[in-house]
Amino acid sequence: MIASEQLIHPDWPAPAHVRALQTTRLGGISAAPYDSLNLGGHVGDVSLAVARNRMALNALFPGEPVWLEQVHGTTVVDGDAASCAPSADACIARQRGSVCVVMTADCLPVLLCDAAGTVVGAAHAGWKGLAAGVIEATVQAMRVPPPTLMAWLGPAISQSAFEVGEEVRAEFMRHDARAAAAFIPGRESGKWLADIYVLARQRLNALGITQVYGGDDCTYREQHKFFSYRRDGVTGRMGTFIWLA
């Protein structure tokens, strides 16, 4: 079983029966460059190693997580009734024992729950999904007043390491001119450094969600702790989980 100190337990005022955890790259059996707790079965790692890594987490969950086939879109699945490996980038659940999970290695994982603890959700918010509205789609699927929700932002790439083209900035600006606050000039002409945490907070705040926690890590800089696709290219994936106990 994976040691507690090798995991991240979200620091947010969620109801006691809302459970959540974030894996790091530590505690598994995968060999380099997937060392060691790689949960992604689509990145070239040995399939048996991925299966054993996932099994090592099973004791922490009340049921099998709903592993998604993530496509950087906005589709949200119902974790209470989802089939195996649905093509989606978010999952919500209302029943006890249904475990939502998203996988990342620089993209932003967003966890959501309501103050009453009746519904939970997890969204995979890479810049494409974030710009397209994956957070908004997840909140809509949860079917509770958005101001009753709280969010936790898991480990993602920080602004200093996330250089993007003008088209990325323009995509967010088309949605809301205030997105300009999340971009500073990059190291090359026509490039920008994007703050994905700020962009996510803007989307959440626009929905009326003001209780937003987390957003303090950098997957790119903290190489000992996190996988990073932008840093390494070939690498593993971490998992961000939420469920009702």
C-alpha atoms as one frame of an Amber mdcrd trajectory, in Angstrom:
protein
   0.000   0.000   0.000   1.208   3.504  -0.824   2.400   5.538   2.161   0.276
   8.505   3.192   3.233  10.887   2.867   3.539   9.944  -0.806   0.047  11.315
  -1.430  -1.474  14.790  -1.229  -4.626  15.262   0.815  -6.501  18.385  -0.337
  -6.636  21.134   2.271 -10.172  22.482   1.877 -13.266  22.659   4.122 -15.189
  19.899   2.366 -17.809  17.946   4.345 -16.354  15.030   6.299 -17.890  12.399
   4.038 -16.356  13.974   0.924 -13.045  12.206   0.404 -10.303  13.258  -1.983
  -6.659  12.567  -2.683  -3.970  13.420  -5.174  -1.172  11.044  -6.142   2.396
  12.111  -6.822   4.982  10.237  -8.862   6.108   8.420  -5.688   5.202   4.995
  -4.346   4.787   2.796  -7.426   6.740   0.161  -9.333   7.069   1.636 -12.841
  10.588   2.005 -14.244  12.026   5.203 -15.702  10.861   7.390 -17.367   7.533
   6.454 -15.723   9.001   6.164 -12.235   7.296   5.255 -10.220   3.525   5.614
  -9.549   2.365   5.990 -13.141  -1.409   5.543 -13.471  -1.667   6.212 -17.210
  -2.133   3.187 -19.428  -1.750   5.172 -22.649   1.778   6.574 -22.276   3.945
   3.582 -23.203   4.521   2.099 -19.776   4.339  -1.669 -19.183   0.652  -2.460
 -18.759   1.270  -4.823 -15.829   3.122  -2.073 -13.953   0.230   0.352 -14.481
  -2.255  -2.270 -13.300  -0.214  -2.969 -10.168   0.118   0.760  -9.456  -3.645
   1.164  -9.695  -4.202  -1.900  -7.525  -1.920  -0.437  -4.857  -4.422   2.412
  -4.492  -7.496   0.182  -4.303  -7.404  -0.146  -0.540  -8.000   3.610  -0.296
 -11.216   3.591  -2.348 -14.692   2.135  -1.800 -14.879   1.013  -5.426 -13.093
   0.995  -8.762 -12.462   4.554 -10.004 -14.065   5.675 -13.261 -10.945   5.891
 -15.416 -11.567   8.232 -18.349 -10.241   8.317 -21.891  -9.350  12.021 -21.765
  -9.477  13.996 -25.017  -9.121  17.646 -23.882 -12.813  18.267 -24.367 -15.816
  19.183 -22.226 -17.806  15.943 -21.971 -18.889  15.063 -18.424 -19.873  11.519
 -17.432 -22.063  10.342 -14.569 -19.765   8.247 -12.395 -22.741   6.465 -10.849
 -23.593   4.835 -14.170 -20.478   5.141 -16.357 -19.211   2.242 -18.438 -15.543
   1.297 -18.588 -13.165   4.013 -19.867 -15.679   6.542 -21.253 -14.329   9.251
 -23.549 -14.662  12.352 -21.377 -12.706  14.939 -19.419 -14.846  15.220 -16.307
 -16.847  13.011 -13.983 -19.506  13.691 -11.334 -21.078  11.411  -8.727 -23.951
  11.519  -6.239 -23.881   7.985  -4.892 -21.595   6.772  -2.151 -18.774   4.605
  -3.422 -18.580   6.105  -6.937 -15.002   7.322  -7.389 -14.254  10.094  -9.878
 -10.700  10.496 -11.184  -8.808  12.574 -13.726  -5.192  12.056 -14.762  -2.665
  14.818 -15.411   0.995  15.636 -15.990   0.921  19.482 -16.289  -2.785  19.993
 -17.015  -4.884  21.248 -14.120  -7.055  18.831 -12.114 -10.081  20.541 -10.544
 -12.103  18.936  -7.753 -15.572  20.193  -6.823 -18.131  19.464  -4.125 -21.130
  21.231  -2.645 -21.296  22.422   0.953 -23.942  19.831   1.804 -21.870  17.001
   0.398 -24.525  15.722  -2.005 -22.424  15.738  -5.193 -18.753  15.680  -6.190
 -16.910  16.234  -9.442 -13.473  16.086 -11.040 -12.422  17.924 -14.196  -9.322
  17.617 -16.384  -8.562  21.230 -17.293  -5.775  21.459 -19.804  -5.756  24.803
 -21.567  -7.929  23.509 -24.433 -10.586  22.061 -22.150 -10.428  25.037 -19.826
 -10.919  27.464 -22.717 -13.735  25.350 -24.163 -15.626  25.281 -20.854 -14.919
  21.990 -19.083 -15.346  23.641 -15.670 -18.655  25.201 -16.678 -19.856  21.868
 -18.091 -18.926  20.043 -14.886 -20.704  22.586 -12.686 -23.801  22.395 -14.883
 -23.831  18.599 -14.620 -23.676  18.767 -10.811 -27.099  20.463 -10.789 -26.705
  22.484  -7.600 -26.464  26.278  -7.227 -22.863  27.174  -8.147 -22.383  29.457
  -5.100 -22.836  26.371  -2.890 -19.820  24.723  -4.499 -16.172  24.806  -3.486
 -13.157  23.867  -5.606  -9.660  22.527  -5.092  -6.988  23.076  -7.736  -4.455
  20.261  -7.896  -0.836  20.275  -9.115  -0.321  21.830 -12.545   2.353  23.647
 -14.513   3.123  27.116 -13.142   3.166  30.342 -15.117   6.965  30.599 -15.223
   7.162  27.297 -17.140   4.010  27.496 -19.271   4.882  29.386 -22.447   2.130
  29.471 -25.075   1.432  31.134 -28.405  -0.725  34.154 -29.137  -3.561  31.874
 -30.252  -3.933  30.512 -26.718  -4.173  33.975 -25.205  -6.620  35.039 -27.918
  -8.858  32.020 -27.222  -9.239  32.962 -23.566  -9.600  36.664 -24.357 -12.494
  35.889 -26.709 -14.343  34.438 -23.753 -13.462  37.165 -21.250 -11.172  40.168
 -21.676 -10.193  39.837 -18.023  -8.175  36.754 -18.974  -5.408  39.190 -19.962
  -4.452  39.259 -16.282  -3.332  35.626 -16.554  -0.708  36.293 -19.249   2.670
  38.006 -19.194   5.100  38.369 -22.124   7.167  35.254 -22.772  10.827  34.877
 -23.564  10.234  35.003 -27.318   8.331  37.500 -29.422   4.722  36.424 -29.838
   4.876  34.109 -26.839   3.126  34.419 -23.489   3.513  32.855 -20.062   0.081
  31.632 -18.998  -1.140  31.198 -15.426  -3.556  28.269 -15.646  -4.436  28.654
 -11.970  -5.599  32.247 -12.502  -7.544  31.242 -15.612  -9.345  28.512 -13.662
 -10.113  30.834 -10.749 -11.578  33.364 -13.183 -13.904  30.738 -14.652 -14.948
  29.526 -11.209 -15.521  33.055  -9.880 -17.587  33.942 -12.948 -19.906  31.064
 -12.050 -20.273  32.369  -8.504 -17.832  29.888  -6.937 -15.663  31.900  -4.560
 -14.351  29.150  -2.276 -11.311  28.077  -4.277  -8.366  26.314  -2.665  -5.037
  24.804  -3.740  -3.076  25.960  -6.771   0.309  26.199  -5.069   2.365  23.551
  -6.898   4.348  23.365 -10.135   4.564  20.021 -11.879   7.345  21.293 -14.147
   9.657  22.628 -11.426   9.059  19.950  -8.773  10.629  17.102 -10.719  11.144
  14.856  -7.675   7.438  14.932  -6.884   5.419  15.265 -10.074   5.254  14.007
 -13.649   5.497  16.747 -16.304   4.822  16.179 -19.987   6.264  19.542 -20.986
   9.471  18.901 -19.054  10.053  15.259 -20.000   7.910  14.393 -23.016   7.696
  10.680 -22.238   6.434  10.427 -18.671   3.706   9.063 -16.396   0.389  10.406
 -15.193  -0.872  11.282 -11.712  -4.416  10.792 -10.477  -6.779  13.200  -8.678
  -9.659  11.385  -6.970 -12.898  12.372  -5.236 -15.834  10.373  -3.857 -18.594
  10.301  -1.262 -18.003   7.974   1.683
